[in-house]
Amino acid sequence: MKFGLDRLNLYVDVMAAGAKRKMPDAAALASIGRFSVMPEDGPAPYVVTTWDAVLRMLEREGIEWKV
């Protein structure tokens, strides 16, 4: 969770500074695409365990996440 917030803070800092964002080229984006594809046999067990832990943390901290 903190990693996501750190990325958001960095993005806000870049916008506030007026700096231009640098985007990876198409070849770089294509090369990492394989990491965002769900395996045919479903997610790895650690993904389910981690997701459950994140949801518990949100509930414990009183953060509303349910739609």
JODAHU-V955870 format. One line per field, one symbol per residue. ss: DSSP state (a for helix, b for strand, c for the rest). phi: phi as a letter, one per 40 degrees, with the letter a starting at -180 (. if undefined). A space follows every 50 residues. Layout:
ss=???
phi=???
//
This chain:
ss=caaaaaaaaaaaaaaaaccccccccaaaaaaaaaaaccccccccaaaaaa aaaaaaaaaaccccccc
phi=.cdccccccccccccccgcccbbcccccccccdccbcccccgccdccccc cdcccccccccgccbcc
//
